[in-house]
């Protein structure tokens, strides 16, 4: 399941981002985009294509310490036009 990150800017100032990995993430991106675009906010979409993991190896085996999604830019229009 992909992880979506929608970065939100206004007047060329980065305000933050919305990130979701839920099954309904694409629908959430669509709703947020519609609301914010109409209000003059600039939006960019990033989609995680893989992840970086920090692992620990010990006598009990290997365990994941942390994971970091690796995002790549994606065309927002593609996800707005293709309803699931």
C-alpha positions in Angstrom: 0.0 0.0 0.0 1.6 3.3 -1.0 2.2 6.2 1.4 1.1 9.6 0.1 2.5 12.9 1.3 0.8 16.1 0.3 2.9 19.2 0.9 1.0 22.4 1.5 2.3 25.9 0.7 0.8 29.4 0.6 2.4 32.5 -0.9 5.6 30.4 -1.5 5.9 29.5 2.2 5.9 25.8 3.2 3.2 25.3 5.8 3.5 21.6 6.3 2.3 18.3 5.0 -0.4 15.7 5.2 0.7 12.1 5.1 -1.4 8.9 4.9 -0.9 5.2 4.4 -4.5 4.2 5.0 -6.5 2.2 2.4 -8.5 5.4 1.8 -5.4 7.6 1.4 -6.1 8.4 -2.2 -9.6 9.5 -1.4 -8.3 11.7 1.5 -5.7 13.3 -0.9 -8.6 14.1 -3.3 -10.8 15.7 -0.6 -8.0 17.8 0.9 -6.7 18.9 -2.5 -10.2 20.1 -3.6 -10.6 22.1 -0.4 -7.2 23.7 -0.3 -6.8 24.4 -4.0 -10.0 26.4 -4.0 -8.6 28.5 -1.1 -5.4 29.4 -2.9 -3.0 26.9 -1.4 -0.2 25.3 -3.5 0.0 21.5 -3.3 2.7 19.0 -4.3 2.3 15.2 -4.1 5.0 12.8 -3.1 4.5 9.0 -3.1 6.8 6.6 -1.2 8.4 4.2 -3.6 10.5 2.3 -1.0 11.8 2.6 2.5 15.0 2.7 4.4 15.2 0.5 7.5 17.5 0.5 10.5 17.9 -3.0 11.8 19.4 -4.5 15.0 20.9 -8.0 15.1 21.2 -9.7 18.4 21.0 -13.1 20.1 17.2 -13.1 19.7 17.4 -12.4 15.9 16.9 -9.3 13.7 14.4 -6.6 14.6 13.5 -3.4 12.9 14.5 -0.3 14.9 13.0 2.3 12.6 11.8 2.8 9.0 11.8 5.9 6.8 9.7 6.1 3.6 11.6 7.3 0.6 9.4 9.7 -1.4 9.4 10.7 -5.1 7.4 13.5 -6.7 4.2 12.4 -8.4 1.7 14.3 -10.6 -1.2 15.3 -8.3 -3.6 15.5 -11.3 -3.1 11.8 -12.0 -4.4 10.8 -8.5 -7.2 13.4 -8.7 -8.5 12.1 -12.0 -8.2 8.4 -11.3 -10.9 7.6 -8.7 -10.3 4.2 -7.1 
